[in-house]
Protein backbone atom coordinates (compact mmCIF):
# COMPACT_ATOMS: atom_id res chain seq x y z
CA UNK A 1 0.00 0.00 0.00
CA UNK A 2 1.37 3.40 -0.98
CA UNK A 3 1.84 6.18 1.55
CA UNK A 4 -1.36 8.04 2.31
CA UNK A 5 -1.81 11.65 1.28
CA UNK A 6 -3.06 14.35 3.62
CA UNK A 7 -6.62 14.06 2.28
CA UNK A 8 -6.59 10.27 2.68
CA UNK A 9 -5.34 10.58 6.25
CA UNK A 10 -8.23 12.91 7.01
CA UNK A 11 -10.72 10.34 5.66
CA UNK A 12 -9.20 7.49 7.67
CA UNK A 13 -8.99 9.55 10.87
CA UNK A 14 -12.64 10.64 10.49
CA UNK A 15 -13.67 7.00 10.19
CA UNK A 16 -11.55 6.15 13.27
CA UNK A 17 -13.41 8.78 15.32
CA UNK A 18 -16.73 7.34 14.16
CA UNK A 19 -15.72 3.85 15.26
CA UNK A 20 -14.65 5.20 18.66
CA UNK A 21 -17.98 6.99 19.12
CA UNK A 22 -19.89 3.80 18.30
CA UNK A 23 -18.08 1.86 21.04
CA UNK A 24 -20.37 1.38 24.06
CA UNK A 25 -18.36 -1.12 26.10
CA UNK A 26 -14.89 0.38 26.67
CA UNK A 27 -14.87 4.15 27.12
CA UNK A 28 -11.17 4.30 27.95
CA UNK A 29 -10.16 2.44 24.80
CA UNK A 30 -12.49 4.63 22.70
CA UNK A 31 -10.99 7.79 24.22
CA UNK A 32 -7.44 6.61 23.45
CA UNK A 33 -8.49 5.67 19.92
CA UNK A 34 -9.83 9.19 19.31
CA UNK A 35 -6.46 10.63 20.33
CA UNK A 36 -4.71 8.19 18.00
CA UNK A 37 -6.94 9.42 15.17
CA UNK A 38 -5.97 13.03 15.89
CA UNK A 39 -2.27 12.18 15.93
CA UNK A 40 -2.56 10.06 12.77
CA UNK A 41 -4.19 12.91 10.87
CA UNK A 42 -1.38 15.37 11.71
CA UNK A 43 1.59 12.99 11.95
CA UNK A 44 4.80 14.95 11.35
CA UNK A 45 2.98 18.13 10.28
CA UNK A 46 3.42 19.86 13.63
CA UNK A 47 6.47 20.31 15.81
CA UNK A 48 6.90 21.17 19.47
CA UNK A 49 9.05 24.29 19.92
CA UNK A 50 11.50 24.41 22.82
CA UNK A 51 13.48 27.47 23.86
CA UNK A 52 16.66 27.71 25.92
CA UNK A 53 16.30 30.04 28.91
CA UNK A 54 20.00 30.95 28.82
CA UNK A 55 20.69 31.97 25.21
CA UNK A 56 17.13 31.96 23.74
CA UNK A 57 18.03 29.42 21.05
CA UNK A 58 14.97 27.62 19.64
CA UNK A 59 14.67 23.96 18.74
CA UNK A 60 11.93 21.76 17.32
CA UNK A 61 10.91 18.13 17.70
CA UNK A 62 8.35 16.59 15.33
CA UNK A 63 5.10 15.24 16.82
CA UNK A 64 4.57 11.68 15.50
CA UNK A 65 1.47 9.50 15.79
CA UNK A 66 3.14 6.10 16.41
CA UNK A 67 0.07 4.40 14.95
CA UNK A 68 0.23 0.83 13.65
CA UNK A 69 -1.26 1.95 10.31
CA UNK A 70 1.28 4.75 9.73
CA UNK A 71 4.05 3.73 7.33
CA UNK A 72 6.50 6.41 8.55
CA UNK A 73 6.15 5.41 12.20
CA UNK A 74 6.33 1.75 11.17
CA UNK A 75 9.75 2.26 9.62
CA UNK A 76 10.89 4.08 12.76
CA UNK A 77 9.77 1.13 14.90
CA UNK A 78 11.60 -1.25 12.54
CA UNK A 79 14.84 0.68 13.07
CA UNK A 80 14.44 0.55 16.85
CA UNK A 81 13.85 -3.20 17.14
CA UNK A 82 15.66 -4.79 14.19
CA UNK A 83 19.06 -4.99 15.92
CA UNK A 84 17.68 -6.67 19.03
CA UNK A 85 15.54 -9.02 16.94
CA UNK A 86 18.53 -10.14 14.88
CA UNK A 87 20.46 -10.95 18.05
CA UNK A 88 17.71 -13.33 19.17
CA UNK A 89 17.50 -14.93 15.70
CA UNK A 90 21.27 -15.50 15.67
CA UNK A 91 20.92 -17.47 18.91
CA UNK A 92 18.35 -19.68 17.16
CA UNK A 93 20.43 -20.28 14.04
CA UNK A 94 23.94 -20.63 15.49
CA UNK A 95 23.54 -22.54 18.76
CA UNK A 96 21.47 -25.42 17.41
CA UNK A 97 21.20 -28.72 19.24
CA UNK A 98 21.24 -32.03 17.42
CA UNK A 99 17.90 -32.57 15.70
CA UNK A 100 16.80 -28.93 16.15
CA UNK A 101 16.40 -26.31 13.45
CA UNK A 102 15.21 -22.74 12.93
CA UNK A 103 12.12 -22.47 10.71
CA UNK A 104 9.45 -20.10 9.46
CA UNK A 105 6.00 -21.21 10.57
CA UNK A 106 2.59 -20.10 9.26
CA UNK A 107 -0.69 -21.03 10.98
CA UNK A 108 -3.91 -20.28 9.08
CA UNK A 109 -7.54 -20.49 10.17
CA UNK A 110 -10.35 -21.27 7.76
CA UNK A 111 -12.41 -18.43 6.30
CA UNK A 112 -15.60 -20.36 7.12
CA UNK A 113 -15.09 -19.18 10.69
CA UNK A 114 -15.95 -15.58 9.72
CA UNK A 115 -19.03 -16.34 7.55
CA UNK A 116 -18.17 -13.67 4.96
CA UNK A 117 -17.38 -10.89 7.45
CA UNK A 118 -14.02 -9.36 8.35
CA UNK A 119 -12.13 -10.79 11.37
CA UNK A 120 -12.66 -8.83 14.57
CA UNK A 121 -10.89 -8.48 17.91
CA UNK A 122 -12.51 -11.64 19.32
CA UNK A 123 -11.21 -13.66 16.36
CA UNK A 124 -7.67 -12.40 16.99
CA UNK A 125 -7.93 -13.29 20.68
CA UNK A 126 -9.11 -16.77 19.73
CA UNK A 127 -6.21 -17.23 17.31
CA UNK A 128 -3.77 -16.19 20.03
CA UNK A 129 -5.22 -18.77 22.44
CA UNK A 130 -5.05 -21.51 19.82
CA UNK A 131 -1.52 -20.60 18.72
CA UNK A 132 -0.37 -20.50 22.35
CA UNK A 133 -1.55 -24.09 22.77
CA UNK A 134 0.18 -25.08 19.51
CA UNK A 135 3.47 -23.44 20.56
CA UNK A 136 3.26 -25.08 23.98
CA UNK A 137 2.86 -28.43 22.25
CA UNK A 138 5.85 -28.15 19.89
CA UNK A 139 7.91 -25.03 20.73
CA UNK A 140 7.88 -24.71 24.52
CA UNK A 141 10.48 -24.90 27.23
CA UNK A 142 9.03 -28.27 28.19
CA UNK A 143 7.35 -30.97 26.15
CA UNK A 144 3.63 -30.43 25.69
CA UNK A 145 0.92 -33.07 25.73
CA UNK A 146 -2.84 -33.20 25.25
CA UNK A 147 -4.99 -33.78 28.32
CA UNK A 148 -8.16 -35.87 28.40
CA UNK A 149 -10.22 -32.68 28.01
CA UNK A 150 -8.37 -31.75 24.80
CA UNK A 151 -6.28 -28.93 26.31
CA UNK A 152 -2.48 -28.72 26.11
CA UNK A 153 -0.31 -28.75 29.19
CA UNK A 154 3.44 -28.77 29.75
CA UNK A 155 5.23 -31.72 31.29
CA UNK A 156 7.76 -30.07 33.60
CA UNK A 157 9.75 -33.31 33.82
CA UNK A 158 10.56 -33.33 30.08
CA UNK A 159 12.84 -30.47 29.07
CA UNK A 160 12.60 -29.41 25.42
CA UNK A 161 14.33 -26.02 25.20
CA UNK A 162 12.43 -24.71 22.14
CA UNK A 163 10.92 -21.28 21.53
CA UNK A 164 9.13 -18.99 19.09
CA UNK A 165 8.49 -15.34 18.15
CA UNK A 166 5.21 -14.68 16.37
CA UNK A 167 2.96 -11.98 14.92
CA UNK A 168 -0.41 -11.92 13.18
CA UNK A 169 -1.44 -10.87 9.68
CA UNK A 170 -4.98 -9.80 8.89
CA UNK A 171 -6.03 -10.07 5.25
CA UNK A 172 -8.33 -7.09 4.86
CA UNK A 173 -9.65 -7.91 1.39
CA UNK A 174 -9.91 -11.71 1.55
CA UNK A 175 -10.96 -12.56 5.13
CA UNK A 176 -7.67 -14.32 5.86
CA UNK A 177 -6.17 -14.53 9.34
CA UNK A 178 -2.65 -15.89 9.73
CA UNK A 179 -0.05 -16.24 12.43
CA UNK A 180 3.56 -16.02 11.27
CA UNK A 181 6.34 -17.16 13.56
CA UNK A 182 10.04 -17.94 13.61
CA UNK A 183 10.49 -21.12 15.62
CA UNK A 184 13.39 -23.03 17.14
CA UNK A 185 12.22 -26.60 17.64
CA UNK A 186 13.12 -30.27 17.17
CA UNK A 187 12.20 -31.93 13.91
CA UNK A 188 8.52 -32.90 13.80
CA UNK A 189 6.69 -34.34 10.76
CA UNK A 190 4.37 -31.79 9.19
CA UNK A 191 1.49 -34.28 9.21
CA UNK A 192 1.64 -34.48 13.02
CA UNK A 193 1.63 -30.68 13.31
CA UNK A 194 -1.39 -30.41 10.99
CA UNK A 195 -3.32 -33.01 12.96
CA UNK A 196 -2.54 -31.16 16.19
CA UNK A 197 -3.64 -27.81 14.70
CA UNK A 198 -6.90 -29.40 13.55
CA UNK A 199 -7.46 -30.84 17.03
CA UNK A 200 -6.78 -27.48 18.70
CA UNK A 201 -8.88 -25.31 16.40
CA UNK A 202 -11.57 -27.79 15.44
CA UNK A 203 -11.93 -26.35 11.93
CA UNK A 204 -8.45 -25.57 10.53
CA UNK A 205 -5.58 -27.75 9.43
CA UNK A 206 -3.31 -25.51 7.29
CA UNK A 207 0.24 -25.38 8.68
CA UNK A 208 3.18 -24.15 6.61
CA UNK A 209 6.79 -24.64 7.61
CA UNK A 210 10.08 -23.96 5.85
CA UNK A 211 13.68 -23.85 7.01
CA UNK A 212 15.15 -20.40 7.73
CA UNK A 213 18.03 -19.63 5.36
CA UNK A 214 19.58 -16.53 6.90
CA UNK A 215 19.12 -13.94 9.62
CA UNK A 216 18.18 -11.37 6.99
CA UNK A 217 15.51 -13.68 5.58
CA UNK A 218 13.96 -14.27 9.01
CA UNK A 219 14.03 -10.58 9.92
CA UNK A 220 12.19 -9.58 6.75
CA UNK A 221 9.70 -12.40 7.18
CA UNK A 222 8.54 -11.32 10.64
CA UNK A 223 9.09 -7.57 10.83
CA UNK A 224 7.38 -6.77 7.53
CA UNK A 225 4.04 -7.70 9.12
CA UNK A 226 4.39 -5.22 11.98
CA UNK A 227 5.98 -2.26 10.22
CA UNK A 228 3.56 -1.67 7.36
CA UNK A 229 -0.20 -1.14 7.06
CA UNK A 230 -2.33 -3.97 5.64
CA UNK A 231 -2.62 -4.30 1.87
CA UNK A 232 -6.03 -2.74 1.24
CA UNK A 233 -7.53 0.07 -0.83
CA UNK A 234 -10.46 0.58 1.53
CA UNK A 235 -10.10 3.41 4.05
CA UNK A 236 -12.89 1.87 6.12
CA UNK A 237 -10.98 -1.43 6.39
CA UNK A 238 -7.85 0.47 7.41
CA UNK A 239 -9.70 2.24 10.24
CA UNK A 240 -11.31 -1.03 11.35
CA UNK A 241 -7.89 -2.70 11.37
CA UNK A 242 -6.50 0.07 13.60
CA UNK A 243 -9.40 -0.41 16.03
CA UNK A 244 -9.04 -4.19 15.96
CA UNK A 245 -5.35 -4.25 16.95
CA UNK A 246 -5.53 -1.35 19.41
CA UNK A 247 -3.93 -2.56 22.63
CA UNK A 248 -2.48 -5.79 21.20
CA UNK A 249 1.21 -6.64 21.10
CA UNK A 250 3.16 -6.39 17.89
CA UNK A 251 5.31 -9.43 18.70
CA UNK A 252 4.69 -12.38 21.01
CA UNK A 253 7.42 -14.69 22.26
CA UNK A 254 7.18 -18.04 23.99
CA UNK A 255 9.38 -20.83 25.29
CA UNK A 256 13.08 -20.09 25.52
CA UNK A 257 12.62 -16.66 23.95
CA UNK A 258 9.91 -15.39 26.28
CA UNK A 259 10.76 -11.83 27.32
CA UNK A 260 13.98 -11.84 25.25
CA UNK A 261 12.77 -9.02 22.99
CA UNK A 262 12.70 -6.48 25.80
CA UNK A 263 14.66 -3.49 24.55
CA UNK A 264 17.82 -2.88 26.60
CA UNK A 265 17.82 0.31 28.58
CA UNK A 266 19.77 2.91 26.68
CA UNK A 267 21.26 6.05 28.07
CA UNK A 268 18.58 8.65 27.58
CA UNK A 269 19.59 11.84 25.87
CA UNK A 270 19.45 14.68 28.32
CA UNK A 271 16.85 17.18 27.13
CA UNK A 272 18.89 20.36 27.37
CA UNK A 273 20.36 22.99 25.08
CA UNK A 274 23.06 21.30 22.95
CA UNK A 275 25.01 24.57 22.83
CA UNK A 276 25.12 25.66 26.49
CA UNK A 277 23.36 22.82 28.40
CA UNK A 278 20.72 25.32 29.50
CA UNK A 279 17.17 24.44 30.48
CA UNK A 280 14.62 24.09 27.69
CA UNK A 281 11.03 25.23 28.14
CA UNK A 282 8.05 24.74 25.77
CA UNK A 283 7.52 27.70 23.45
CA UNK A 284 4.44 26.50 21.55
CA UNK A 285 3.53 24.34 18.56
CA UNK A 286 4.27 25.30 14.95
CA UNK A 287 3.82 23.76 11.53
CA UNK A 288 6.87 21.71 10.59
CA UNK A 289 6.91 23.08 7.05
CA UNK A 290 6.91 26.67 8.31
CA UNK A 291 9.83 26.50 10.73
CA UNK A 292 12.44 29.24 10.48
CA UNK A 293 15.87 28.42 9.15
CA UNK A 294 17.44 29.04 12.55
CA UNK A 295 15.21 26.46 14.28
CA UNK A 296 17.13 23.18 14.44
CA UNK A 297 15.91 19.63 15.12
CA UNK A 298 16.68 19.00 18.79
CA UNK A 299 17.31 15.24 18.88
CA UNK A 300 19.70 15.28 15.92
CA UNK A 301 21.84 17.85 17.74
CA UNK A 302 21.69 15.92 21.03
CA UNK A 303 22.96 12.78 19.28
CA UNK A 304 25.92 14.79 17.97
CA UNK A 305 26.58 16.02 21.52
CA UNK A 306 26.56 12.43 22.79
CA UNK A 307 28.94 11.36 20.01
CA UNK A 308 31.61 14.03 20.51
CA UNK A 309 31.16 14.28 24.29
CA UNK A 310 30.95 18.09 24.45
CA UNK A 311 28.64 20.94 23.56
CA UNK A 312 28.24 22.28 20.02
CA UNK A 313 29.04 25.75 18.82
CA UNK A 314 25.93 27.96 18.58
CA UNK A 315 24.71 29.14 15.17
CA UNK A 316 25.83 32.64 14.24
CA UNK A 317 24.28 35.28 12.03
CA UNK A 318 26.22 36.99 9.21
CA UNK A 319 24.90 40.02 7.38
CA UNK A 320 25.76 38.55 3.98
CA UNK A 321 25.49 34.78 4.63
CA UNK A 322 22.50 34.74 6.98
CA UNK A 323 22.32 32.03 9.61
CA UNK A 324 25.31 29.69 9.64
CA UNK A 325 24.69 26.59 11.76
CA UNK A 326 28.04 25.33 13.02
CA UNK A 327 27.31 21.80 14.16
CA UNK A 328 30.73 20.72 15.42
CA UNK A 329 33.32 22.65 17.44
CA UNK A 330 36.35 23.93 15.61
CA UNK A 331 39.32 21.59 15.71
CA UNK A 332 42.03 22.75 18.05
C-alpha positions, 0 to 999 in steps of 0.5 A: 500500500502506498503512503497516504496523502493528507486528504486520505489521512483525514478520511481514515482519521474521520472514520476512526473517530466514528468507530470510537464513538460507536463503542459502548463497552470500553470508554477508555479504549475509545478515548485513546483511539480518538487521540490516536486518530488526531495524531494520525491525521497530523503525523509529522505536520506539527512540531513542538518548539523548545526554547533555551532560557539561557541563550534563547536558542529555539529547537523543534521536535516533530510530533509523530502519531506512532500508529500501527497503520502509519508507514512512517512510524512503522519504519521508525519502529523497525529501526528501533527493534531490528538490531535486538531481533537479529540478536535473538535470531542468531541465537536460534540459528547458530547454537542449534542442538542435534535434531533442532532447526530454525524455521518459518511457521505459518498457521492459518484459520479457515475463512468459514469461521468468519461467515463472509465478514471481516475478522474482529478483535474476538477472532484475533484473541481466539487465534492467540489462544489456539496458537499458544496451545500449539506453541506449547505443544511443539515449541515450549520450554518443556514438552507439551501433551494433550490432556483428556479434556483436549487442552495442552499442558506442559510436562515439567519433567521433560525439558525441550528447550524450544521457543518462538516469536510470532505476529499476526497478519490480517487479510483485509480484502480476503478474510484471511487470518494468519499467524507467522512465527520464527520457531526453534524446535526439534524436527517434527513431521508436518502431518503431526503438526497439521493433525494437532492444529486441527485438534486445537482449532476444530476447523483448521488444518493448514500449517506451513513450515520452511527452514530459515536460510539466513538472519536477513531472511527471518528478519524480513519475514517477521518484521514486515508484518508489523511495520507496514499497514495492511494491503487494502484500498479501503479506508474503512478497512484500514480504520477497522484494522487500527481499532481491531489491533488497538492494545495488542502486542506487535510481537509475542514470544514463547518458550526459551525466547519469552521476554527476550525481545525487551529493549535494553535500557539505553542512556537517555539523551538529556533534554537540554540545550546542545550549545550551552546545556541550558534548560529548555522550556516549551515555546508553543507548537508550529507547523513543521513546514513553516519552521524558520531556518534558525530552528534546528531539530533538537534530537539530531543535535543531542545525538551529535553532543553524545557522540563528541562528548561536548557541547556544540558551537551555537549558530551565528548570524552573518549580514551577507550569509545569513544564519550559519549553523556550526554543528561541530566545534572547531578543531584545536 
